[in-house]
Each structure stands twice: as structure tokens, then as C-alpha cells.
Amino acid sequence: MSQPVHFHAAADFADRSLAAVNDAGLRRNFRSAMDYLQTKRRAQFTDDGELELLRDLGQAIRRHALANLPDLLEQLEARLTANGVVVHWAETPAAANAVVLEIAARTDAKRFVKGKSMVSEEVGLNHALEAAGIEALETDMGEYIVQLAGEAPSHIIMPAIHKTRQQIGELFAARLPGVAYTENVDALISIGREVLRRKFAEADIGISGVNFAVAETGTLFLVENEGNGRMCTTVPRIHIAITGIEKVVAKLEHVAALNSLLPRSATGQAVETYQNFITGPRQADELDGPDEVHLILLDNGRSQAYADLQLRATLQCIRCGACMNHCPVYARIGGHAYGTTYPGPIGAIISPHLLGLDAAYPLVFASTLCHACVEVCPVRIPITDILIRLRNEAQARPGSADATLRGSGAGRKTLVSTIWRAWSLVYSRLRLYRLTSWFMSRGRALSPIEQGAWTRSRTPLVPAPKRLRDLIKERGK
């Protein structure tokens, strides 16, 4: 937590990926974890017909919400305000952090406990609080482990999936006073919970994310498995929820359909252990709950995705992580290689909006376009189509009609562009194509042995000694 948050996808993504691929232990951990999660998901969706109907319904609900997003956000604000919740709008991570720091300063808060929230990771909230001299403790066990290790989450659902029990045992023994090394999972969980339980009672403010915000009723819906989220939202005197503007849904009944997909897609559970419906601060006749509830609605580039009808589908995401669990690239390099808050396929299509395409364009090429992510997405996001669109944007000529996003053209290289223009010229003119193919087949001995990234793991490409048309001609056809 002492290190400032950095996003560096474009800077050294290839180097980080290579290091991950060469880490046999990391690859073994992720392969085992992904196989386990895939198996659990399949066990939950035994009826293909039901699954496809649920996916159709989930897609329709999310599309409806996005089609009416401005109106629903205004309705959500009105309902929450009527319920006693203070709504804040933040265009940037700095603005979101400023809201939290202002609340902390006004209430003289010095200790925060945090439930799981990827949006708080996105804005670097822990680092902003620490810089202000405020303690912020992650209470989700996985988040607590990576915070103790000074790392970022490597998965949006299971933050510490990259660590073994031996590594966690060593971490606890090194960082927690009086704790002896153990590999026993139950013992490790008990050690973590003993530390965290004391912190709930001491905390001034609790932070949480939001799975869905219901415009109809002004309800914040949160799911979890450990109970720490409920402690963060009820024990401290102030609760601050933070979420992206896309998480709104129109009606409470829509939550039931989406939540039928979420846990089964994410962790292979039929249902989460805890479901929290928060509609406001503690009332006079209630025994528990905070005195104040705040909601921060964050944009941070989401409006850019929303403005484009094709890219808007990115915002349908319900953050289940199924696309990661089935992605052959993510399974081999893990989450940290991506260098962004959201790794995997969903990270590749959302990060260009949050950070700019110039900072994230290598991620859109980190895909085989195998369609596995599309096949398992519970709300049918056309991830591969969006990846191709973003690849085109990354290669677009600045100022052209194809360059519509912040950072478009960042991946464009003069040599590559020249090669593709030459390829297009050759393949669009029959006589030129025939002449070029003749020279290539006759001059195959001149083919270079080193062919860039291709020959790092493959044999060099060498033209055939005879063209197809030559072989056909020899056969008299």
C-alpha cells in the first residue's frame, strides 16, 4: 500500500507477459484455478436452454438500462436523496478521491475499513487516503492478502488467486506480529479474521462497492461471501459506496435476474452467502447501520464508451470475471501482467476508455480472438468484435474518420502501415499479384531467418517453391 498506484500497460506489457509465461509456478497456479472455476461454472449451468434464456434476459436488462442511462441516473439520484443518501458525481479518479477526503476531513475520520470494490482500486483510493495520513484496511480476505503483500489484485473476483497457501503463510508470518508460519488454510483464514474483526469496531468510515444500483427504489445492492461487506456498511458511523455510472438498473426485479447469473458465472455458486440491500442511513427505530450514507458515481471515461453505439456494450459488464476464467491468454500470464485494474478480456476493452487507448492499446492485441469469452459472458458482450474495433482504432491515422477515441493511433507504426498499404496494393491488382507471387516463389531462398515475433516460437515463413496456379497448370487444368 505504500507504493503509489501506476498503470503501465503500454510501457512493458510484453516484458511482463514474458516473465509470467516463464514462471512455471505461476502458470501452474492459474491453470489449476481456471480449470477449477470452469468446472464449477459448468456444474451450475446444466440446462443449456435455461442458460441461453437467462443470458438473453441479462443482456436485455443491461441494454435497457444503458439505453436509458441518463434518465435512470437522475431517477436514482432523486430516490437515493429521498431515502437520505447523499449522492456525489465524480468525473475523474481525483474527483472521487477528493469527495472521500472531504468527508473524512469533515468528520475527523482516521480509520477506514473497505469491502471489496474494484472501482476504489481503479481510482487508487487507498493511496490517496494513505497520503492524507488515513489508515485504509481491506477486509475482503483476498484483498487483505494482496494489500499486505503490497500488490494489486490479479483477478476482479479472487484478488489473491495467484498466491499459494505456502506464500500466504510466509506473508502472514513475516508481516503479522506473533503469527507463526502455517500452511493450514482454515488457520490462515482465522488469523486474518482475528485481525480484521478488531478493525471493524475501530473504524470511522466504511467503504464498499456496488453490484447494482436500482433507480426505481434508490437501493444499493451488494453481494459477498465473507460478511465483511455487511460489517463495513453497518458498523462504522459513515458508509461511502463508490461505483461506475453504468451499474444502474431500472427496476428491483431486474436485480433478481442478473443475480441469477452473477454468482454462477463468477465462482460457480448457486447463490452468494450474503446479499445486502441498502436504501439509506440508520433510522430512529433501527438498531444498527451508519448515521450517513454516501454514493459516489464515477465516470472516468465511461461516457466515452457510452457515446459510441458499438462500444457501449462494454458497459453491460456485471463484473463476474467469467471471461478471465476462460481466456487462454489470461490463464497463462495472470492478472498482474496486464498492468491495469481490470485484467483479462474485459480489462482489454474497458481500460482504453479509463486510461486512454495510448496507455492500453497493447491489451487489445493480447487475445487469440477464440471467442471463449463471448461464449461464457452472461450478458452477451461481443468482446471479440470490440477488440477488433479497438485494434483498428489503435492503428488509425490520427485525424482520420477511424480515430474516434482518446489515444487513437497510438499503436500505429510507419513501417507496419507501409507494409499493409503495399499488401493492399498487391492483392487488389491481379497482374501485380501474379508477378509478386512469382518472384516470391522463385526467390524463396532469400527469405529471412529472423521474422520478428513470429520466429520467437515458430519456424520462419518461407514461400512454397511453386504457386498454386503453377501446380494447377502442371496438371493441365
N, C-alpha and C positions, 0 to 999 in steps of 0.2 A: 504494500500500500504506500510505501514511502517513495516509490518511483512515479513520476508524472505519467499520465496516460498518453500514449503515442499510437498513431495509426500509420503504418508504413507498408501498405500492400504493394505499391509500385516500386518501392526502393529496392527491396531484396527478397521478393516473393520466391523467385527461382532458387535462391540460395537456401532459404528456409525450407522450401519443399524438398530440396535435395538432401538436406540434413535429416529431415523427418523420414524420408524414404530409406536412408542408410541406417536409421535407428531401429534395429531388429526388435528390441523390446517394445518400443512404441507401436510399431506396426502390429506386433502380436497382440498387444492390449486392445488396440482399436478393432482389429479383425474379430477378436473374440467378442468384444462388446457389441459390434454391429450385428454379428450373427445372432447373438442372444436377443437383441431388440427386434430384429426382423422376425425371429421365430415367435416371440411373444405377440407381435402385432398380427401375424397370420392366425394365431390361435383365437384372437378376438374377432376377426372378420371371417367367420367360417361360411357365411352365406354371401356369395358374390352379388346376388341380386339386391340384397339389403344394403350392402356396401355401396353399390353404384347409385342406388336411390338416395342414400344418405349424402353421398358426395354431390349429387345433383342439388339436393336441398341446401347443403352447406355453401355451395357455390352461389346459388340463387340468393341466399340471405346476405352473403358478403357483397355481392354485386348490387343488391338493392340498397344496402347501407351506403356504399360508395357513390352510387348514382344520386343519392340524396344527402351526401355528406354535409354540405354547408348548412342545410336546414336542420339536420339531425344534431349537429354540434350546437347550434343555437338552442334547440329544444333541450338538449342535455344540460347546457349551462343554466337555463331557466328552471328546470326541475331540480337540479342539484342546489341551486341558490335557495329555492323554496324549501328544500329539505335542511338547510343550514350549512351546506358545504360551500366553501369559498373556492371559486374557480379562477385559475390563473392561466394565461396564454403565453407560451414561450416560442419564439421563432427559431432560436438558436440554443445550443447547449449552454452557452454562457448566460443567456437569459433565464434558462431553467434553474441553473445553479444559483443565480442571483436571487430568485424567489425563495429558495430553500434557506439561503444565508440570511435573507431579510427576516424570515420567520424565526430563525434561530437567534438572531440579534435581538429581536423584539421581545422574545420570551426568555432570554438569557440561557438558552439551551446549550449544553456542553457535551451531551452524550446522545448518540443516535443508535438505534438498532434497525437493521434493514432486513426485510423479507426479500425473496428473490425478485429481482427487477432488472431485466436486460436493458431497459431504457435508462436506468440510472448508470449502468455500465457505459452505455452509449454517450452520455453527457460527461462522464468522468466525475460523478458526484463525490465519490469517496475522496478523490484527490483534492477537490475543491474544499471539502469540509476539513480535511487534514491541514490544508494550507491556512485555514482560518482558526486552527487550534482546537478543532472539534473532533471528538472520537466517533468514528462510524464503524460499527461492527456488523459484519454479515452473519445472519443467523441460520440461513439455509446451510445444511452440513457441507454440501459440496462447495458452496460459495465461501464458507468459513475456511475450508481447507486451502483453496487457491489464494484467498486473502492472506492466510498465514504464511503461505509459500511465496508471497509477492508476485503472483502470477495472475493472468486474466483467465476467465472461463474458456474452456476449449469446446464446449457444447452448450447450446442455449437451454437445454433441459437438465443435463447432467454435467455440471461445470467441471468436476474433477474426474471425468471418465478416463483421462489419460494417466491417472496415478494408480499404482498398485497398493495393496494393503501394507506391503513392506515399506514403501516410500512414505505412506501416511504415518505409519508407526514411527519411522525415523524423524519425520517432521514434528510430530507431537512431542516426542522425547526431547528434541532439540529446542523447541520454541515454548513449551509449556512447563513452567517450574514445577518440580516434584513429580513429573509424569515419567514413568519407566517405559521402556520400549515394549511394545506388544504388537503382534500381528492379528490378534483376535478382533474380528470386525465388530462384534457386539461391544467389546470393551472399548474400542476406539470411539464408537458412537456415544457410549455412556460418558467418556471423558469429555467429548465435545459438548454434549448436552449439559453437563455439570457446569462448565464454564459459561455457557450461554444463558442458562436459567438465571444466574445471578444478574446478568446484564439487563435482562428484561425489566427487572424491578428497579434498576438504577437509571434507566433511560428516560430522557426528557421528550424525545420525539421518535416516532416510528415511521419508517419509510416502507412503502410497498409498491408493487407494480399493479397493473390492472389487466385481467384477461379480456373482459368485455365491459363496456360502459353502456348502460341501457338508457336511451333517450326518453322513452315513454314514461319511465318511473324515476329517473335520476338515481339509478342503482349502479354501484361498482361491484363487479363480480370477480372474485379471486379464487383460484384453486391451488391446492398444495397437498403434500403428503406428510409433513412433519409436525404441523401445528404451530410452527414458528411464525408463520404469516399471521395467524389469528392473534398470537401474543403481541406481534408488532403493531397490529391495528387496534388493539383494545387496551393494553396495559399502559403505554405512555400517555401523557396527557394531551399530546398532539399527534395526529396521524396525517402524513403527507403521502398521497398517491401520485405517481407520475406515469404517464402513458403517452403513446403516439396518438395523433388525431384520428388515425384510421381505425382504432379499436372500438368505435361506437357501433351499436346495432340499434335497430328501430324499436323492437318490442322485447319484452321479457321472455316471451315464448320462444324467441329466436335463440336465446341462450341454451335452452334445453337441447335443441337440435345440434348446435355447434359443440356443446359439451359432450354429446354422444360420440362425436368424432375425436375430440381433443385427446383424452387420456388413452384411448385405444390406439390412436396413431402415434402418440408420443412415447409411452412406456409400456404399452401392451396391457394396461389396466382396464377393467370394465368401468371403473369409476374412481375418481380421486378420493383420498381419505377425508379431506376437508373441502367444503365449498362455503365461501363467505359472500354474503350479500350485504353490502354496506350502503346505507341510504342517508347517513348523517351522523352528527355527533351524539354523544350520550344524552338521553332525555331525562327529565326530572325523576321519572319513576323507574329508571333503569339502573341496575347495579354496577354495570361495567361499561367501558367504552371511553373514548377520548373526549376532552372538552371541545376540541377543534378538529375539523376535518378539512383538508385542502386537496384539491386536484389540480395538477399541472398538466396541461395539454400541449404536447410538444410537436412542432412542425419539423424542423431540421431537415429540410429537403423533401419531405413527403409531398408537399404541394407541387413540386416539380413532376414527380411521378403521377400525381393525380391529374395534372393538366394534360397529359398525353393518354389518349384512349387505350392504346396498346399497353403502355407501361403501367397504367392504373391497376391492372390485375395484380401487380406486385403487392399492392396494399391489401389484397384479400387474405394474406397470410394470418394464421391463428397461432403461429409460433409453436408448432408441435414438434418440429425437428425431424419429422419422418423423412424429408428429402435428404438430410445429412446421413441418417441411418442406412440409407440405401444407395448412397453415392459412392462409386468406386474410387473417386479421387479423394474425397474426404476420409474414407476408410484407410487410405494409405498414408496420408500426410497429417491427419488430425486437424484440430481447430486452430492451434497457435500459428501454423504456417501461413494462414490467411492474413494475419496481421490486423484484423478488424474485429469489431464487437460481434458481428454476425458472420460466422463462417459457413462453409458448405454452399449448396446451390442457392438457398435463399439469401445468404450473405452476398453472393456474387451479383444478384440482381437488385438488392436494396442498397448496398454500400455505395454504388455510383451516385445515388441521389443524396445520401447522407454526407459523403465526403467529397463528391465531385468525381467525374469519370477519370480525370487526370491522376487522382490518388488511388483509384481502384480498378483501372482497366485490366491489369493482368488477371484478375479474378475471373473475368468473363470468358477468358480463354482456358481456364482450369476446369474444363469439362469435356467429356467424351461425346456429349450430346446423345447419350444412350437412352434417354427418356425415362430412366428408372424413377427419377424424382417426380416426373409428371404422373406416372402411373400410381404413385402412392400418395400424392398430395390430396388431403381430404377436402380441399375446396377448389381443386382442379386449376391451379395456377399453371399457365402454359410456360413453364420455366425455360425450356429449350428455345422456344420462339423468342422469348425476351432476351435470352443470352445472345442469339444471333443478331437481334436488333442492336444490342449494346456493342457487339463486336463491330458492326458496321459503323456505329457512332464513334467508336474508338479510332477507326481508320478513316473517318470522314475528313474531307478537306475543310479546314476552318473557314467559316463564312459561307459554306455551301448549304443547299437546302437539306442535306443529310445531317448537318451538325446542329442539333437542336438542344443538346443538354450541356450543363455546366461541365467543362473539361473535355468536350468532344474534340476528337482529332489528336488526343494525347498519345495514342499508340501509333500514329501514322509515321512511317519512315520512308524517306525519299527513295532508297534503293528498292524496298519492297513494292512501293507504289509503281515505280518504273517497271519492275518485273511483271506485275499484274497487268499494266497497260500493254506491255509487249505481248503477253499471253492472250489478252483480249483481241489484240490486232491480228495475231496469227490465226486464232480459232474463228475469227469472223470472215476470213478471206480464204476460199478454198485453195486457190493456186499457191498462196503463201504457205498455207498449212502443209500442202503436199511437199513443197520444196524444203520446208523446215524439217519435216519428219524424215525426208530422205537424207539430209545432212546429219541429223542426229543418229540415225541407224548406222550410217557409214563411218561416222566419227565417234562411235561409242567408246573407243579406246581412250579418248581424251576426257572421259567423264571423271570429275574429281573424286578422290577417295574420301575427303572430308566434306560433308554436306550439312554443316551446321548441327542443329539439334537433332536432325533426323538420324545421323550416324552415331549419336551417343549410345543408342541401344538397338540400332538396326544396321543391316548391311547397306552399302551405298546403292542408290538408284542408278541403273545402267540401262540405256535403251536396248531393245531387242535387236539382234543383227538384221532382222527383216521386218518390215512393216506388215500389218495385217493385209493391206491391199496387195503387197508383193506376194504373200503366201496364197492369197486367193487367185492371183493372176497365174502363179505357177501351176495351180490345179486346173487351170483352164476355165475358170468360172468368172 
